Amino acid sequence: MLSAARPARGFSLIELIVVIALAGVLLSLGIPAITSWTGDARLHSVAESFTNGLRLAQATAVTRSHVTAFAVTSATPAYDAVPAANGSNWMVLVDPLSSSETMDSNWLIQSSTEARQYGVSVNSNNQTVVCFNSFGQQTANLTTTQTSLPANSCATPGVDTSPTYFELSRSGSSRKYRVLVYAGGRVRMCDAAKTLSTTNPDGCP
């Protein structure tokens, strides 16, 4: 004797409501973690770009045998933009070698608004410009005053115990990064929340 086929059973309305409610709770718990992770990732990306900008200035100074400056600014980065303490934009400028050379856009090597786009703050410790000479070392002197940079605007070269540094942070991020520039030319990014040691090679001194 054949038994009648039972109809397929679907989800009841109560079961659907329970599943949706649980999914909402789990999603709300995960949003803060996702937001924090995203903020940390953006900050790290900007800090790396900032570090690479300094290294580009250093490499350009060596290859062109011209003093090259890395400057932070609050204005739109350009060859004639004025440096400003704690500016969120930056630029790399080659300093003309002689007074007969005119400063123009050809001397602008790099400009970036990445920090502003991602809401990253730059604490420049009152240093707005870092300059490198043809040996790749930090220098306090520009070759000429033909740029938008004042003749005495370059940061005083730091020493091993007190390098020139910039600190980058972002609202909503649990991290801070420092970019250190030493007198001999070493440029290094470190995690400000960690102390440099054998177990924390990415920490700050």
Residue pairs with C-beta under 8 A, 6 or more apart in sequence:
11 19
35 172
36 172
36 173
36 174
39 170
39 171
39 172
39 173
39 174
40 173
40 174
40 175
42 118
42 119
42 120
42 170
42 173
43 118
43 120
43 168
43 169
43 170
43 173
43 175
43 177
44 175
44 177
45 114
45 118
46 114
46 115
46 118
46 120
46 168
46 170
47 120
47 168
47 177
47 179
47 189
48 189
49 112
49 114
50 90
50 115
50 122
50 166
50 168
50 179
50 189
51 179
51 187
51 188
51 189
53 70
53 90
53 92
53 110
53 112
54 70
54 130
54 179
54 181
54 187
55 187
56 70
56 92
56 109
56 110
57 68
57 69
57 70
57 92
57 109
57 130
57 131
57 132
58 68
58 132
58 136
58 185
58 187
59 136
60 66
60 68
60 92
60 94
60 109
61 67
61 68
61 94
61 132
61 133
61 134
61 136
62 132
62 134
62 135
62 136
64 94
64 134
65 97
65 134
66 94
66 95
66 96
66 97
66 134
66 143
67 94
67 95
67 131
67 132
67 133
67 134
67 139
67 141
67 142
67 143
68 92
68 93
68 94
68 95
68 109
68 131
68 132
69 92
69 93
69 94
69 95
69 129
69 130
69 131
69 132
69 142
69 147
69 149
69 153
69 154
70 90
70 91
70 92
70 129
70 130
70 131
70 132
71 81
71 83
71 90
71 91
71 92
71 93
71 128
71 129
71 130
71 149
71 153
72 83
72 84
72 85
72 86
72 87
72 88
72 89
72 90
72 122
72 124
72 128
72 129
72 166
73 81
73 82
73 83
73 84
73 87
73 89
73 90
73 91
73 128
74 84
74 86
74 87
74 88
74 89
75 81
75 82
75 84
75 87
75 89
76 89
76 111
76 113
77 89
77 90
77 91
77 108
77 111
77 112
77 113
78 91
78 105
78 108
78 111
79 91
79 93
79 103
79 104
79 105
79 107
79 108
79 147
79 148
80 103
80 148
81 89
81 91
81 148
82 148
83 128
83 129
83 148
83 149
83 153
84 128
85 124
85 126
85 127
85 128
86 121
86 122
86 123
86 124
87 122
87 124
87 128
88 113
88 115
88 116
88 120
88 121
88 122
89 111
89 112
89 113
89 115
89 116
90 111
90 112
90 115
90 122
91 108
91 110
91 111
91 112
92 108
92 109
92 110
92 111
93 107
93 108
93 109
93 147
93 148
93 149
94 107
94 109
95 107
95 131
95 142
95 143
95 144
95 146
95 147
95 149
96 102
96 103
96 107
96 143
96 144
96 146
96 147
97 143
97 144
98 143
98 144
99 144
99 146
101 144
101 146
102 146
103 146
103 147
103 148
107 147
114 120
115 121
115 122
115 168
118 170
119 170
119 171
120 168
120 169
120 170
121 168
121 169
121 170
121 171
122 166
122 167
122 168
123 166
123 167
123 168
123 169
124 166
125 164
125 165
125 166
125 167
127 155
127 164
127 166
128 153
128 155
129 149
129 153
129 154
129 155
130 138
130 154
130 155
130 164
130 181
131 138
131 139
131 140
131 141
131 142
131 154
131 155
132 138
132 139
132 185
133 139
135 185
136 185
137 157
137 183
137 184
137 185
138 155
138 157
138 158
138 164
138 181
138 182
138 183
138 184
138 185
139 154
139 157
140 152
140 154
140 155
140 156
140 157
141 151
141 154
142 149
142 151
142 153
142 154
145 151
155 164
155 181
156 164
157 164
157 183
158 164
158 165
158 180
158 181
158 182
158 183
159 182
159 183
160 182
160 183
163 180
163 181
163 182
163 183
164 180
164 181
164 182
165 178
165 179
165 180
165 181
166 178
166 179
167 176
167 177
167 178
167 179
167 192
168 176
168 177
168 178
168 179
169 175
169 176
169 177
174 193
175 191
175 192
175 193
176 191
176 192
176 193
177 189
177 190
177 191
177 192
178 189
178 190
178 192
178 204
179 187
179 188
179 189
180 186
180 187
180 188
180 189
180 190
180 204
180 205
181 187
182 188
190 196
190 202
190 203
190 204
190 205
191 200
191 202
191 203
191 204
192 204
194 200
194 202
194 203
194 204
195 203
195 204
195 205
196 203
196 204
196 205
197 203
